Amino acid sequence: MEVRIGDRWQPIIDTMVKDGGYADAGEVVIEALALLRTREAKLAWLREKIDASVAGGGWQSAGDVRQHFEQRFPGAHVANE
């Protein structure tokens, strides 16, 4: 498969490979896709919890949601409001 990265991203990828963190551009893209998949899973989980709470007529504070999220995804950064 061939993927066009574009002028915006190519210098970043080139630097990452040049610095030795990755063997080639393909490894950079694979890592980026893995991170994107993790992010999407976290967002799906959060949407599911919000939908369940709304459907059940319940309410959770931002602190409750943050605590559940951090327990579910250790090491994830949750920005403060």
LOTOR-404549 format. One record per residue: residue number from 1; chain; x, y, z of N, C-alpha, C, CB in turn. Coordinates in nm, 2 decimals. Glycine has a CB too. Layout:
<atoms>
+------+-------+--------+--------+--------+--------+--------+--------+--------+--------+--------+--------+--------+--------+
: resi : chain :    n.u :    n.v :    n.w :   ca.u :   ca.v :   ca.w :    c.u :    c.v :    c.w :   cb.u :   cb.v :   cb.w :
+------+-------+--------+--------+--------+--------+--------+--------+--------+--------+--------+--------+--------+--------+
:  NUM :     A :      X :      Y :      Z :      X :      Y :      Z :      X :      Y :      Z :      X :      Y :      Z :
...
+------+-------+--------+--------+--------+--------+--------+--------+--------+--------+--------+--------+--------+--------+
</atoms>
This chain:
<atoms>
+------+-------+--------+--------+--------+--------+--------+--------+--------+--------+--------+--------+--------+--------+
: resi : chain :    n.u :    n.v :    n.w :   ca.u :   ca.v :   ca.w :    c.u :    c.v :    c.w :   cb.u :   cb.v :   cb.w :
+------+-------+--------+--------+--------+--------+--------+--------+--------+--------+--------+--------+--------+--------+
:    1 :     A :   0.08 :  -0.12 :   0.00 :   0.00 :   0.00 :   0.00 :   0.09 :   0.12 :   0.00 :  -0.10 :   0.00 :   0.12 :
:    2 :     A :   0.05 :   0.22 :  -0.07 :   0.12 :   0.35 :  -0.07 :   0.03 :   0.46 :  -0.02 :   0.17 :   0.39 :  -0.22 :
:    3 :     A :   0.09 :   0.54 :   0.07 :   0.01 :   0.64 :   0.14 :   0.09 :   0.78 :   0.12 :  -0.01 :   0.61 :   0.29 :
:    4 :     A :   0.01 :   0.88 :   0.07 :   0.07 :   1.01 :   0.06 :   0.05 :   1.09 :   0.19 :   0.01 :   1.09 :  -0.06 :
:    5 :     A :   0.16 :   1.13 :   0.25 :   0.15 :   1.20 :   0.37 :   0.13 :   1.35 :   0.36 :   0.28 :   1.18 :   0.45 :
:    6 :     A :   0.19 :   1.41 :   0.26 :   0.17 :   1.55 :   0.23 :   0.28 :   1.63 :   0.29 :   0.04 :   1.60 :   0.29 :
:    7 :     A :   0.29 :   1.75 :   0.24 :   0.40 :   1.84 :   0.28 :   0.40 :   1.88 :   0.43 :   0.40 :   1.97 :   0.20 :
:    8 :     A :   0.29 :   1.88 :   0.49 :   0.28 :   1.92 :   0.63 :   0.34 :   1.81 :   0.73 :   0.13 :   1.93 :   0.67 :
:    9 :     A :   0.32 :   1.69 :   0.70 :   0.36 :   1.58 :   0.79 :   0.50 :   1.52 :   0.75 :   0.26 :   1.47 :   0.79 :
:   10 :     A :   0.53 :   1.52 :   0.63 :   0.66 :   1.45 :   0.58 :   0.78 :   1.49 :   0.66 :   0.68 :   1.48 :   0.43 :
:   11 :     A :   0.80 :   1.63 :   0.68 :   0.92 :   1.66 :   0.76 :   0.92 :   1.60 :   0.90 :   0.93 :   1.81 :   0.77 :
:   12 :     A :   0.81 :   1.59 :   0.96 :   0.80 :   1.54 :   1.10 :   0.84 :   1.39 :   1.09 :   0.66 :   1.55 :   1.16 :
:   13 :     A :   0.79 :   1.32 :   1.00 :   0.82 :   1.18 :   0.98 :   0.97 :   1.16 :   0.95 :   0.73 :   1.11 :   0.87 :
:   14 :     A :   1.02 :   1.24 :   0.86 :   1.16 :   1.23 :   0.82 :   1.25 :   1.25 :   0.95 :   1.20 :   1.33 :   0.72 :
:   15 :     A :   1.21 :   1.35 :   1.03 :   1.29 :   1.38 :   1.15 :   1.29 :   1.26 :   1.25 :   1.24 :   1.50 :   1.22 :
:   16 :     A :   1.17 :   1.20 :   1.26 :   1.16 :   1.09 :   1.36 :   1.24 :   0.97 :   1.31 :   1.01 :   1.05 :   1.37 :
:   17 :     A :   1.25 :   0.94 :   1.18 :   1.33 :   0.84 :   1.13 :   1.48 :   0.87 :   1.14 :   1.29 :   0.81 :   0.98 :
:   18 :     A :   1.51 :   1.00 :   1.11 :   1.65 :   1.04 :   1.11 :   1.71 :   1.04 :   1.26 :   1.66 :   1.19 :   1.06 :
:   19 :     A :   1.62 :   1.07 :   1.35 :   1.66 :   1.07 :   1.49 :   1.68 :   0.93 :   1.55 :   1.56 :   1.14 :   1.58 :
:   20 :     A :   1.64 :   0.83 :   1.47 :   1.66 :   0.69 :   1.51 :   1.55 :   0.62 :   1.59 :   1.78 :   0.68 :   1.59 :
:   21 :     A :   1.44 :   0.69 :   1.61 :   1.33 :   0.63 :   1.68 :   1.26 :   0.53 :   1.61 :   1.24 :   0.74 :   1.73 :
:   22 :     A :   1.26 :   0.54 :   1.47 :   1.19 :   0.45 :   1.39 :   1.28 :   0.41 :   1.27 :   1.06 :   0.51 :   1.33 :
:   23 :     A :   1.27 :   0.29 :   1.22 :   1.35 :   0.24 :   1.11 :   1.31 :   0.30 :   0.98 :   1.34 :   0.09 :   1.10 :
:   24 :     A :   1.18 :   0.33 :   0.96 :   1.13 :   0.39 :   0.84 :   1.00 :   0.46 :   0.86 :   1.12 :   0.28 :   0.73 :
:   25 :     A :   0.95 :   0.53 :   0.75 :   0.83 :   0.60 :   0.76 :   0.71 :   0.51 :   0.80 :   0.80 :   0.67 :   0.63 :
:   26 :     A :   0.71 :   0.38 :   0.75 :   0.61 :   0.29 :   0.77 :   0.59 :   0.26 :   0.92 :   0.64 :   0.16 :   0.70 :
:   27 :     A :   0.70 :   0.25 :   1.00 :   0.69 :   0.23 :   1.14 :   0.63 :   0.35 :   1.21 :   0.83 :   0.21 :   1.20 :
:   28 :     A :   0.66 :   0.47 :   1.16 :   0.60 :   0.59 :   1.22 :   0.45 :   0.59 :   1.20 :   0.66 :   0.72 :   1.16 :
:   29 :     A :   0.40 :   0.55 :   1.08 :   0.26 :   0.55 :   1.05 :   0.19 :   0.44 :   1.13 :   0.24 :   0.53 :   0.90 :
:   30 :     A :   0.25 :   0.33 :   1.14 :   0.19 :   0.22 :   1.22 :   0.18 :   0.26 :   1.37 :   0.28 :   0.09 :   1.22 :
:   31 :     A :   0.28 :   0.33 :   1.43 :   0.27 :   0.38 :   1.56 :   0.15 :   0.48 :   1.57 :   0.40 :   0.44 :   1.61 :
:   32 :     A :   0.15 :   0.57 :   1.48 :   0.04 :   0.67 :   1.48 :  -0.10 :   0.61 :   1.47 :   0.06 :   0.77 :   1.36 :
:   33 :     A :  -0.11 :   0.51 :   1.39 :  -0.24 :   0.44 :   1.38 :  -0.28 :   0.37 :   1.51 :  -0.24 :   0.34 :   1.26 :
:   34 :     A :  -0.18 :   0.31 :   1.57 :  -0.20 :   0.24 :   1.70 :  -0.25 :   0.34 :   1.80 :  -0.08 :   0.17 :   1.75 :
:   35 :     A :  -0.19 :   0.46 :   1.81 :  -0.23 :   0.56 :   1.90 :  -0.37 :   0.61 :   1.87 :  -0.13 :   0.68 :   1.90 :
:   36 :     A :  -0.40 :   0.63 :   1.74 :  -0.53 :   0.67 :   1.70 :  -0.64 :   0.57 :   1.74 :  -0.54 :   0.69 :   1.55 :
:   37 :     A :  -0.61 :   0.44 :   1.72 :  -0.70 :   0.34 :   1.76 :  -0.73 :   0.34 :   1.91 :  -0.65 :   0.20 :   1.72 :
:   38 :     A :  -0.63 :   0.36 :   1.99 :  -0.64 :   0.37 :   2.14 :  -0.73 :   0.49 :   2.17 :  -0.50 :   0.38 :   2.21 :
:   39 :     A :  -0.70 :   0.60 :   2.11 :  -0.78 :   0.72 :   2.13 :  -0.93 :   0.70 :   2.10 :  -0.73 :   0.84 :   2.05 :
:   40 :     A :  -0.95 :   0.64 :   1.99 :  -1.09 :   0.61 :   1.94 :  -1.16 :   0.52 :   2.04 :  -1.09 :   0.55 :   1.80 :
:   41 :     A :  -1.09 :   0.42 :   2.09 :  -1.15 :   0.33 :   2.19 :  -1.18 :   0.40 :   2.32 :  -1.05 :   0.21 :   2.23 :
:   42 :     A :  -1.10 :   0.49 :   2.36 :  -1.12 :   0.57 :   2.48 :  -1.25 :   0.66 :   2.46 :  -1.00 :   0.66 :   2.52 :
:   43 :     A :  -1.26 :   0.72 :   2.35 :  -1.37 :   0.81 :   2.32 :  -1.50 :   0.73 :   2.31 :  -1.35 :   0.89 :   2.19 :
:   44 :     A :  -1.49 :   0.61 :   2.25 :  -1.61 :   0.52 :   2.24 :  -1.66 :   0.48 :   2.38 :  -1.58 :   0.40 :   2.16 :
:   45 :     A :  -1.56 :   0.45 :   2.47 :  -1.60 :   0.41 :   2.61 :  -1.66 :   0.53 :   2.68 :  -1.47 :   0.36 :   2.68 :
:   46 :     A :  -1.61 :   0.64 :   2.66 :  -1.66 :   0.76 :   2.73 :  -1.80 :   0.79 :   2.68 :  -1.57 :   0.88 :   2.71 :
:   47 :     A :  -1.82 :   0.79 :   2.55 :  -1.96 :   0.81 :   2.49 :  -2.06 :   0.71 :   2.54 :  -1.95 :   0.80 :   2.34 :
:   48 :     A :  -2.01 :   0.58 :   2.55 :  -2.10 :   0.48 :   2.60 :  -2.15 :   0.51 :   2.75 :  -2.03 :   0.34 :   2.60 :
:   49 :     A :  -2.05 :   0.55 :   2.83 :  -2.08 :   0.58 :   2.97 :  -2.18 :   0.70 :   2.98 :  -1.96 :   0.61 :   3.05 :
:   50 :     A :  -2.15 :   0.80 :   2.90 :  -2.24 :   0.92 :   2.90 :  -2.38 :   0.88 :   2.85 :  -2.18 :   1.03 :   2.80 :
:   51 :     A :  -2.39 :   0.81 :   2.74 :  -2.52 :   0.76 :   2.69 :  -2.60 :   0.68 :   2.79 :  -2.50 :   0.68 :   2.56 :
:   52 :     A :  -2.53 :   0.59 :   2.86 :  -2.59 :   0.51 :   2.96 :  -2.64 :   0.59 :   3.08 :  -2.50 :   0.40 :   3.01 :
:   53 :     A :  -2.57 :   0.69 :   3.12 :  -2.61 :   0.78 :   3.23 :  -2.73 :   0.86 :   3.19 :  -2.49 :   0.87 :   3.27 :
:   54 :     A :  -2.73 :   0.92 :   3.07 :  -2.84 :   1.00 :   3.03 :  -2.96 :   0.91 :   3.01 :  -2.81 :   1.07 :   2.89 :
:   55 :     A :  -2.95 :   0.79 :   2.95 :  -3.06 :   0.70 :   2.93 :  -3.12 :   0.66 :   3.06 :  -3.02 :   0.58 :   2.85 :
:   56 :     A :  -3.04 :   0.64 :   3.17 :  -3.09 :   0.60 :   3.30 :  -3.14 :   0.71 :   3.38 :  -2.98 :   0.53 :   3.37 :
:   57 :     A :  -3.13 :   0.83 :   3.33 :  -3.18 :   0.94 :   3.41 :  -3.08 :   0.99 :   3.52 :  -3.31 :   0.91 :   3.47 :
:   58 :     A :  -2.97 :   0.92 :   3.51 :  -2.87 :   0.95 :   3.61 :  -2.78 :   1.07 :   3.58 :  -2.78 :   0.84 :   3.63 :
:   59 :     A :  -2.70 :   1.11 :   3.67 :  -2.61 :   1.22 :   3.66 :  -2.48 :   1.19 :   3.73 :  -2.67 :   1.35 :   3.71 :
:   60 :     A :  -2.37 :   1.22 :   3.67 :  -2.24 :   1.20 :   3.73 :  -2.16 :   1.33 :   3.72 :  -2.16 :   1.08 :   3.67 :
:   61 :     A :  -2.09 :   1.36 :   3.82 :  -2.01 :   1.49 :   3.82 :  -1.89 :   1.47 :   3.73 :  -1.97 :   1.53 :   3.96 :
:   62 :     A :  -1.83 :   1.58 :   3.69 :  -1.71 :   1.57 :   3.61 :  -1.60 :   1.49 :   3.68 :  -1.66 :   1.71 :   3.57 :
:   63 :     A :  -1.60 :   1.51 :   3.81 :  -1.50 :   1.43 :   3.89 :  -1.52 :   1.28 :   3.89 :  -1.50 :   1.48 :   4.03 :
:   64 :     A :  -1.65 :   1.24 :   3.89 :  -1.68 :   1.10 :   3.88 :  -1.64 :   1.04 :   3.75 :  -1.83 :   1.08 :   3.91 :
:   65 :     A :  -1.67 :   1.12 :   3.64 :  -1.64 :   1.07 :   3.51 :  -1.48 :   1.06 :   3.49 :  -1.69 :   1.17 :   3.40 :
:   66 :     A :  -1.41 :   1.16 :   3.54 :  -1.27 :   1.17 :   3.54 :  -1.21 :   1.05 :   3.61 :  -1.21 :   1.30 :   3.59 :
:   67 :     A :  -1.26 :   1.02 :   3.73 :  -1.21 :   0.91 :   3.81 :  -1.24 :   0.77 :   3.74 :  -1.28 :   0.90 :   3.95 :
:   68 :     A :  -1.35 :   0.75 :   3.69 :  -1.38 :   0.63 :   3.61 :  -1.29 :   0.61 :   3.49 :  -1.53 :   0.62 :   3.57 :
:   69 :     A :  -1.27 :   0.73 :   3.42 :  -1.19 :   0.72 :   3.30 :  -1.04 :   0.69 :   3.33 :  -1.19 :   0.86 :   3.23 :
:   70 :     A :  -0.99 :   0.75 :   3.44 :  -0.85 :   0.72 :   3.48 :  -0.83 :   0.58 :   3.53 :  -0.81 :   0.82 :   3.59 :
:   71 :     A :  -0.94 :   0.52 :   3.59 :  -0.93 :   0.38 :   3.63 :  -0.93 :   0.29 :   3.51 :  -1.05 :   0.35 :   3.73 :
:   72 :     A :  -1.01 :   0.33 :   3.41 :  -1.03 :   0.24 :   3.29 :  -0.90 :   0.25 :   3.20 :  -1.15 :   0.28 :   3.21 :
:   73 :     A :  -0.84 :   0.37 :   3.20 :  -0.73 :   0.40 :   3.11 :  -0.61 :   0.46 :   3.20 :  -0.76 :   0.49 :   3.00 :
:   74 :     A :  -0.54 :   0.37 :   3.27 :  -0.43 :   0.42 :   3.36 :  -0.33 :   0.49 :   3.27 :  -0.37 :   0.31 :   3.44 :
:   75 :     A :  -0.28 :   0.60 :   3.33 :  -0.18 :   0.68 :   3.26 :  -0.23 :   0.78 :   3.16 :  -0.08 :   0.59 :   3.19 :
:   76 :     A :  -0.36 :   0.78 :   3.13 :  -0.42 :   0.87 :   3.04 :  -0.43 :   1.01 :   3.10 :  -0.56 :   0.82 :   2.99 :
:   77 :     A :  -0.40 :   1.11 :   3.03 :  -0.42 :   1.25 :   3.08 :  -0.56 :   1.30 :   3.06 :  -0.31 :   1.34 :   3.01 :
:   78 :     A :  -0.62 :   1.35 :   3.16 :  -0.75 :   1.40 :   3.15 :  -0.74 :   1.55 :   3.19 :  -0.85 :   1.33 :   3.25 :
:   79 :     A :  -0.77 :   1.64 :   3.10 :  -0.75 :   1.78 :   3.12 :  -0.86 :   1.83 :   3.22 :  -0.77 :   1.86 :   2.99 :
:   80 :     A :  -0.82 :   1.92 :   3.30 :  -0.92 :   1.98 :   3.40 :  -1.01 :   2.08 :   3.32 :  -0.84 :   2.05 :   3.51 :
:   81 :     A :  -1.12 :   2.10 :   3.38 :  -1.22 :   2.19 :   3.32 :  -1.17 :   2.34 :   3.33 :  -1.36 :   2.18 :   3.37 :
+------+-------+--------+--------+--------+--------+--------+--------+--------+--------+--------+--------+--------+--------+
</atoms>
